[in-house]
Amino acid sequence: MDIVTLVAFVISIYLAGRLAERRGRSFKVWGWIAAFIGPLALPLVFLFPNLHRRNGGPA
């Protein structure tokens, strides 16, 4: 069970970083946030606005 939890945390760190990067945020910052709060960082990424869509792109 411990190894499953560890793998889930590592995957959530990577996913949170990649999702944040696609939304115009820093991979490193969100990787660290995910390291501290775990899988809860994934929905948190979506609560912040998408920075790539602000520059005249369709919503």
N, C-alpha and C positions, 0 to 999 in steps of 0.2 A: 504494500500500500504506500509506503514511503517513496518508492521509486516512481510510482504513478503520479504522486503529488509533485515530485521534483520535475518530472518530464512536463507536466501541465504548466508549471511555473515558467520553465524555460521556453516552451512554445508560446505562452502568453507574452513573454518579453519580446520575442521576435515578431509576433503578430501585431502587437501594439505599436512597436517601432515602425513596421512597414505601413500599417494603416495611417499612422500619424504622418509619415513621410508623403504618402499619396495625398493627404489633405493639407500639405504645405507646412507641416510642423517638423521639428527636429527628431530624427531617429534616436539619437543618443539620450535626449531628455526624456522621451517617452519610454525608452528602454529602462531607464533608471526608475521612472515612476512605476512601471510594471514590476520591476524587481522589488519595490517596496510594498505595493498593494496587490500584486498578483493579478489574477484574471479579471479583477474589477476594473483594471485600466482599459480593457477593451471597450466596454460601453461608455466609459468616460471620454474616450477619444471622439466618439460621435456627438457628445454634448457640446463640444467646442465647434465654432463655425469653420467651414471649409475655406481655407485661405486661397486656394486656387480658383475658386469660382467668383471671387470678388471683382476681378479685373475684366468686367464686361462680358463674361461668359453667361450663357443661359442657365437659369436656376434649375 
